[in-house]
Amino acid sequence: MQGMTVRHIKNHAARAIMLIATLILLTPLCLIFFHLLKMGFSSLSLDFFTQIPKPTGESGGGMANGIFGSSLLILFASLLGLPIGVLGAVYLTEFNGGRFATTIRFSADVLAGVPSIITGMVAYSLLVLPMKGFSALAGAVALSLIMIPIVLRTTEEQLKMVPGTLREASLALGVPLWRTSLKVILVSARKGVITGILLAVARIAGESAPLLFTALGNQFWSRNLTEPIAALPLQIFSFAIAPYEEWHRLAWAGALVLVVTMFTLNLGARLIGRRS
């Protein structure tokens, strides 16, 4: 009886410690979110999503060009990075014992740990300097370099969870290996693959350091991939350090929109992953 009491005390103590640790973990997140709501929600309006920033000294305006620019950068970064990441994961799954596959996996792990500002410097050296100018294309390439290792590793783990009997059954029916990998294995793991893609998009959506070296940003509409383009993280950074109160208001509103977007992407990834 005494042993049972001691075990109950230890159990309740452990649960209390875990609860306290969870609250400590959630407290900074809640403080950040509620502070953004307090500072940014009152600045949100239709103009914020439909207008570009007003000239210095004028009130009003918005960050529509930054939202559009970020969407464009994410789109082209996905077009560049997703095929490489997904197809690379298929290769690693089918030939996971080869030396080349081991090298790719190790390189992806190293690339995933490289600070994003270093990625921006590399893109600056390889694209901005030869092109003699900042551009949306250079920004998309920098973001795709961040996206590739995330998509590759998450997709590989999801493909490994597909039962081997599916592959064997497909090959036994005479289906070529490449079609089995793309039409059977990859399709079976599509929910997990989509989860990894959403996590990668959420990661690059808030990046500003690589864009400082590549896209640079501007205060106007820009649709040309060979010219500087606005991006929401860049505008938040520029407006937050500016000496104008109106720009500070827009920066808080932009930060709130960006955090809500990233939260929505992460939540969607969790829901899809749970269903899969």
Contacts in CASP RR format, 6 or more apart in sequence:
PFRMAT RR
TARGET T0000
AUTHOR 0000-0000-0000
METHOD contacts of the structure
MODEL  1
MQGMTVRHIKNHAARAIMLIATLILLTPLCLIFFHLLKMGFSSLSLDFFT
QIPKPTGESGGGMANGIFGSSLLILFASLLGLPIGVLGAVYLTEFNGGRF
ATTIRFSADVLAGVPSIITGMVAYSLLVLPMKGFSALAGAVALSLIMIPI
VLRTTEEQLKMVPGTLREASLALGVPLWRTSLKVILVSARKGVITGILLA
VARIAGESAPLLFTALGNQFWSRNLTEPIAALPLQIFSFAIAPYEEWHRL
AWAGALVLVVTMFTLNLGARLIGRRS
32 259 0 8 1.000
33 259 0 8 1.000
36 252 0 8 1.000
36 255 0 8 1.000
36 256 0 8 1.000
36 259 0 8 1.000
37 256 0 8 1.000
39 252 0 8 1.000
39 256 0 8 1.000
40 249 0 8 1.000
40 252 0 8 1.000
40 253 0 8 1.000
40 254 0 8 1.000
40 255 0 8 1.000
40 256 0 8 1.000
41 253 0 8 1.000
41 256 0 8 1.000
43 249 0 8 1.000
43 250 0 8 1.000
43 252 0 8 1.000
43 253 0 8 1.000
44 253 0 8 1.000
44 256 0 8 1.000
44 257 0 8 1.000
47 60 0 8 1.000
47 61 0 8 1.000
47 62 0 8 1.000
48 61 0 8 1.000
48 62 0 8 1.000
48 63 0 8 1.000
48 64 0 8 1.000
48 250 0 8 1.000
48 253 0 8 1.000
48 254 0 8 1.000
48 257 0 8 1.000
49 62 0 8 1.000
49 63 0 8 1.000
49 64 0 8 1.000
49 67 0 8 1.000
50 62 0 8 1.000
50 64 0 8 1.000
51 60 0 8 1.000
51 61 0 8 1.000
51 62 0 8 1.000
51 64 0 8 1.000
52 61 0 8 1.000
52 62 0 8 1.000
52 63 0 8 1.000
52 64 0 8 1.000
52 65 0 8 1.000
52 219 0 8 1.000
52 220 0 8 1.000
52 221 0 8 1.000
53 61 0 8 1.000
53 62 0 8 1.000
53 63 0 8 1.000
53 65 0 8 1.000
53 219 0 8 1.000
53 235 0 8 1.000
53 239 0 8 1.000
53 247 0 8 1.000
53 250 0 8 1.000
54 60 0 8 1.000
54 61 0 8 1.000
54 62 0 8 1.000
54 246 0 8 1.000
56 244 0 8 1.000
57 244 0 8 1.000
57 246 0 8 1.000
58 246 0 8 1.000
59 246 0 8 1.000
60 246 0 8 1.000
61 250 0 8 1.000
62 250 0 8 1.000
62 253 0 8 1.000
63 230 0 8 1.000
63 232 0 8 1.000
63 235 0 8 1.000
63 250 0 8 1.000
63 253 0 8 1.000
63 254 0 8 1.000
63 257 0 8 1.000
65 218 0 8 1.000
65 219 0 8 1.000
65 220 0 8 1.000
65 221 0 8 1.000
65 222 0 8 1.000
65 230 0 8 1.000
66 230 0 8 1.000
66 231 0 8 1.000
66 232 0 8 1.000
66 234 0 8 1.000
66 235 0 8 1.000
67 232 0 8 1.000
67 257 0 8 1.000
68 221 0 8 1.000
68 230 0 8 1.000
69 136 0 8 1.000
69 222 0 8 1.000
69 229 0 8 1.000
69 230 0 8 1.000
69 231 0 8 1.000
69 232 0 8 1.000
70 205 0 8 1.000
70 231 0 8 1.000
70 232 0 8 1.000
70 233 0 8 1.000
72 136 0 8 1.000
72 223 0 8 1.000
72 229 0 8 1.000
73 136 0 8 1.000
73 139 0 8 1.000
73 140 0 8 1.000
73 143 0 8 1.000
73 211 0 8 1.000
73 215 0 8 1.000
73 229 0 8 1.000
73 231 0 8 1.000
74 143 0 8 1.000
74 201 0 8 1.000
74 204 0 8 1.000
74 205 0 8 1.000
76 136 0 8 1.000
76 137 0 8 1.000
76 140 0 8 1.000
76 144 0 8 1.000
76 225 0 8 1.000
77 139 0 8 1.000
77 140 0 8 1.000
77 141 0 8 1.000
77 143 0 8 1.000
77 144 0 8 1.000
77 147 0 8 1.000
77 204 0 8 1.000
78 144 0 8 1.000
78 147 0 8 1.000
78 197 0 8 1.000
78 201 0 8 1.000
80 140 0 8 1.000
80 141 0 8 1.000
80 144 0 8 1.000
81 144 0 8 1.000
81 147 0 8 1.000
81 148 0 8 1.000
81 151 0 8 1.000
82 147 0 8 1.000
82 151 0 8 1.000
82 197 0 8 1.000
84 144 0 8 1.000
84 148 0 8 1.000
84 152 0 8 1.000
85 147 0 8 1.000
85 148 0 8 1.000
85 151 0 8 1.000
85 152 0 8 1.000
85 155 0 8 1.000
86 151 0 8 1.000
86 152 0 8 1.000
86 155 0 8 1.000
86 186 0 8 1.000
86 193 0 8 1.000
88 104 0 8 1.000
88 152 0 8 1.000
88 155 0 8 1.000
88 156 0 8 1.000
89 151 0 8 1.000
89 152 0 8 1.000
89 153 0 8 1.000
89 154 0 8 1.000
89 155 0 8 1.000
89 156 0 8 1.000
89 159 0 8 1.000
90 155 0 8 1.000
90 159 0 8 1.000
90 181 0 8 1.000
90 182 0 8 1.000
90 185 0 8 1.000
90 186 0 8 1.000
91 101 0 8 1.000
91 104 0 8 1.000
92 101 0 8 1.000
92 104 0 8 1.000
92 105 0 8 1.000
92 152 0 8 1.000
92 156 0 8 1.000
93 156 0 8 1.000
93 159 0 8 1.000
93 160 0 8 1.000
93 181 0 8 1.000
93 185 0 8 1.000
94 177 0 8 1.000
94 181 0 8 1.000
95 101 0 8 1.000
105 153 0 8 1.000
105 156 0 8 1.000
108 148 0 8 1.000
108 149 0 8 1.000
108 152 0 8 1.000
108 153 0 8 1.000
109 149 0 8 1.000
109 153 0 8 1.000
111 145 0 8 1.000
111 148 0 8 1.000
111 149 0 8 1.000
112 149 0 8 1.000
112 150 0 8 1.000
112 153 0 8 1.000
113 149 0 8 1.000
115 209 0 8 1.000
116 146 0 8 1.000
116 207 0 8 1.000
116 209 0 8 1.000
116 210 0 8 1.000
117 209 0 8 1.000
117 210 0 8 1.000
117 212 0 8 1.000
117 213 0 8 1.000
119 142 0 8 1.000
119 145 0 8 1.000
119 146 0 8 1.000
119 210 0 8 1.000
120 139 0 8 1.000
120 142 0 8 1.000
120 209 0 8 1.000
120 210 0 8 1.000
120 211 0 8 1.000
120 212 0 8 1.000
120 213 0 8 1.000
120 214 0 8 1.000
121 213 0 8 1.000
122 142 0 8 1.000
122 145 0 8 1.000
123 138 0 8 1.000
123 139 0 8 1.000
123 141 0 8 1.000
123 142 0 8 1.000
123 145 0 8 1.000
123 210 0 8 1.000
123 213 0 8 1.000
123 214 0 8 1.000
124 138 0 8 1.000
124 213 0 8 1.000
124 214 0 8 1.000
126 141 0 8 1.000
127 135 0 8 1.000
127 137 0 8 1.000
127 138 0 8 1.000
127 141 0 8 1.000
127 214 0 8 1.000
128 134 0 8 1.000
128 135 0 8 1.000
128 138 0 8 1.000
128 213 0 8 1.000
128 214 0 8 1.000
131 137 0 8 1.000
131 138 0 8 1.000
131 226 0 8 1.000
133 228 0 8 1.000
134 214 0 8 1.000
134 215 0 8 1.000
134 216 0 8 1.000
134 217 0 8 1.000
134 227 0 8 1.000
134 228 0 8 1.000
135 214 0 8 1.000
135 215 0 8 1.000
135 225 0 8 1.000
135 226 0 8 1.000
135 227 0 8 1.000
135 228 0 8 1.000
135 229 0 8 1.000
136 215 0 8 1.000
136 222 0 8 1.000
136 224 0 8 1.000
136 225 0 8 1.000
136 226 0 8 1.000
136 227 0 8 1.000
136 228 0 8 1.000
136 229 0 8 1.000
137 225 0 8 1.000
137 226 0 8 1.000
138 214 0 8 1.000
138 215 0 8 1.000
139 210 0 8 1.000
139 211 0 8 1.000
139 214 0 8 1.000
139 215 0 8 1.000
140 225 0 8 1.000
141 214 0 8 1.000
142 210 0 8 1.000
142 211 0 8 1.000
142 213 0 8 1.000
142 214 0 8 1.000
143 204 0 8 1.000
143 207 0 8 1.000
143 210 0 8 1.000
143 211 0 8 1.000
146 200 0 8 1.000
146 203 0 8 1.000
146 204 0 8 1.000
146 207 0 8 1.000
146 210 0 8 1.000
147 200 0 8 1.000
147 201 0 8 1.000
147 203 0 8 1.000
147 204 0 8 1.000
150 196 0 8 1.000
150 199 0 8 1.000
150 200 0 8 1.000
150 203 0 8 1.000
151 196 0 8 1.000
151 197 0 8 1.000
151 200 0 8 1.000
154 192 0 8 1.000
154 193 0 8 1.000
154 195 0 8 1.000
154 196 0 8 1.000
154 199 0 8 1.000
154 200 0 8 1.000
155 189 0 8 1.000
155 192 0 8 1.000
155 193 0 8 1.000
155 196 0 8 1.000
158 189 0 8 1.000
158 192 0 8 1.000
158 193 0 8 1.000
158 195 0 8 1.000
158 196 0 8 1.000
158 276 0 8 1.000
159 185 0 8 1.000
159 186 0 8 1.000
159 189 0 8 1.000
159 193 0 8 1.000
161 189 0 8 1.000
162 185 0 8 1.000
162 188 0 8 1.000
162 189 0 8 1.000
166 184 0 8 1.000
166 185 0 8 1.000
166 188 0 8 1.000
167 180 0 8 1.000
167 184 0 8 1.000
167 185 0 8 1.000
170 179 0 8 1.000
170 180 0 8 1.000
170 184 0 8 1.000
171 177 0 8 1.000
171 180 0 8 1.000
175 183 0 8 1.000
175 184 0 8 1.000
186 193 0 8 1.000
189 276 0 8 1.000
191 272 0 8 1.000
191 273 0 8 1.000
191 275 0 8 1.000
191 276 0 8 1.000
192 272 0 8 1.000
192 273 0 8 1.000
192 276 0 8 1.000
194 269 0 8 1.000
194 272 0 8 1.000
195 269 0 8 1.000
195 270 0 8 1.000
195 272 0 8 1.000
195 273 0 8 1.000
195 276 0 8 1.000
196 269 0 8 1.000
198 265 0 8 1.000
198 266 0 8 1.000
198 268 0 8 1.000
198 269 0 8 1.000
198 272 0 8 1.000
199 265 0 8 1.000
199 266 0 8 1.000
199 269 0 8 1.000
201 265 0 8 1.000
202 262 0 8 1.000
202 265 0 8 1.000
202 266 0 8 1.000
202 269 0 8 1.000
205 258 0 8 1.000
205 261 0 8 1.000
205 262 0 8 1.000
205 265 0 8 1.000
206 232 0 8 1.000
206 233 0 8 1.000
206 258 0 8 1.000
206 262 0 8 1.000
207 233 0 8 1.000
208 231 0 8 1.000
208 233 0 8 1.000
208 234 0 8 1.000
208 236 0 8 1.000
208 237 0 8 1.000
211 217 0 8 1.000
211 231 0 8 1.000
211 233 0 8 1.000
211 234 0 8 1.000
212 234 0 8 1.000
212 237 0 8 1.000
215 228 0 8 1.000
215 229 0 8 1.000
215 231 0 8 1.000
215 234 0 8 1.000
216 228 0 8 1.000
216 229 0 8 1.000
216 234 0 8 1.000
217 228 0 8 1.000
217 229 0 8 1.000
217 230 0 8 1.000
217 231 0 8 1.000
217 234 0 8 1.000
217 235 0 8 1.000
218 228 0 8 1.000
218 229 0 8 1.000
218 230 0 8 1.000
219 230 0 8 1.000
220 230 0 8 1.000
222 228 0 8 1.000
222 229 0 8 1.000
222 230 0 8 1.000
232 254 0 8 1.000
232 257 0 8 1.000
232 258 0 8 1.000
233 258 0 8 1.000
235 250 0 8 1.000
235 251 0 8 1.000
235 254 0 8 1.000
236 251 0 8 1.000
236 254 0 8 1.000
236 255 0 8 1.000
236 258 0 8 1.000
238 247 0 8 1.000
239 247 0 8 1.000
239 248 0 8 1.000
239 250 0 8 1.000
239 251 0 8 1.000
240 247 0 8 1.000
240 248 0 8 1.000
240 251 0 8 1.000
242 248 0 8 1.000
END
